[in-house]
Amino acid sequence: QAQLVESGGGLVQPGGSLRLSCVAPRSSFGVYTFGWDRQSDGKQREMVAEITSGGTLRYADSVKGRFTISRDNAKYMVYLQMDNLKLEDTGIYYCRRGNSAWGQGTQVTVSS
């Protein structure tokens, strides 16, 4: 089973920034679409951002203009830069490979 490991979560004030990182398995890294999903209290897990093997980006409407997903194929890493964070961005963020593998998640809490 693929092992993805997230890091970079924490507590931040509204308007602040965080950068999440995900280290993914090396095997066939370059051919996969990677994404970040979010699980907030009382809500279904939702896609936040995706990046395909060719670099095509997709974002949830709620984060467009504030979040940026990127990947480094040489380092087998996926990143999520989160700026201008809002209270509603609070949740557990999961790194996803394709549609069938997720990490354990990292907690992001936006609070004043």
N, C-alpha and C positions, 0 to 999 in steps of 0.2 A: 504494500500500500504506500502511495506517495506520502512523503513527509514534508510538510510546509511549516515553517516556523516564523511567526510574526513577532515584531518588537516595535517599540516606539510609542506605545500608548501612554496615557497618563492623565493628570488633572490640569486643565487649562482654563483660563478665564475667557468669557465671550470676547471675540475679536482676536484671540490669540491664534497661534499656529502650532501644528505638530507634523512630524514626518514619520510615517509608518514604513517599516521595512519588512520584507518577506524573503527568506532564503528558501529556494525550491530545489527539488532534485535535479541533478545535472542531466539525467537521461532525457534526450529529446527536448530539452528546455526550449530551444528555439522554435519549435513547431507549434507550441501550445499558445492558446489564448489564456491570459491571466486576468483575474479580477479581484476586486475588493467588495465584499458584501458586509452589510451591517445588520445587527440584530438589536433592536431597541425594546425596552420594556413594553409589553402589551402589543407589540407589532410583529408582523411576519418579517422574516429575514428578507432583505432587499438588496438588489444590485446597486452599488454606489458608482463603480467605475470599472471599465474593462479596457484591455489593450490586446490587440491581436498580434500574431506573429509578424505581420506586415506593418505594424505600428498604427493601425486604425484605432481610434479612441472612441469610447462611448461613456456617457455620464448620465446619472440620474438628474432629472431637472432640478432637484433641490440642491445640488452641489455644483452645478455648472458655473464656471467663472470663479469658483473658490477652491476646488480640489483639482489636483493634477496627478494623473497616474503615469508612471514611466517604468521602463525595464532596462536592465543591463544584462544582455545575453552573455557577456564575457565573465560576469561575476555570478550569474544565476540568481539574480536579485530582481525583485519587483518593489516599487515604492509608491506611496501615496502621500503627496504633499497636501496638507490641509491648512488653508488660510482662512482668516475671517470666520473662525469657528462660531457656531451658534449653539444655544442650549439644546436644540433638537438634534444636533449631531451626536449627542451622547449615545453610547451603545458599545457593543462588542463588535470589533471589526475583524473579519475573517479574510485571509488570503485564499484565493481559489485558483485551481489549475483546471482548465477546461470546464466541465460541468459535473465532475465526479470526485474531486479531491479538495479538501479544505484543511487549513491549519486549526490549531486550538483556539485561536482568537486572542486579541489584545484589547483591553478595556480603554475606552476613551470617555472621559467625563468632562463636560463643559459646564462650569459652574462659577458663579461669582461669590 
